[in-house]
Amino acid sequence: MMCSWLLFRYLMRGKIRQALARSLAPLGDRILVRRAAKEVQTAGGIYLPSDKTKSPNEGEVVAVGPGIRDVSGNLHTPTLKAGDSVLLPEYGGSKIEVDGDEMYLYREDDILGKFSG
């Protein structure tokens, strides 16, 4: 009986961690972005080694913070929303791992643009 209780607690601890990781919500004007996959094949069909491919400057917005308040207390909500495709800077952002996925946290001001369509 004791062994099964310990096994249950161990399994539930993993489930709780996964549930907490999935509910990550950025604060302030921060934007959670998943970068696009690296290109390993050129348009001509040549395969590139993984160390020679640079990280793409495109990504998809996963979550958006509530916004930031100015000096007078007015809330400025971000212009981006979850699902938007964005143009990212080559460097910057805070790299985090959520459920085994590599994601980045950016301030809204750091994101260069939004793709339409």
Secondary structure, DSSP 4 states (H G I P E B T S, - for coil): -HHHHHHHHHHHHHHHHHHHHHT----TTEEEEEEPPPP-B-TTSPBPPTTTPPPPSEEEEEEE---EE-TT--EE--S--TT-EEE--SS-SEEEEETTEEEEEEEGGG--EE---
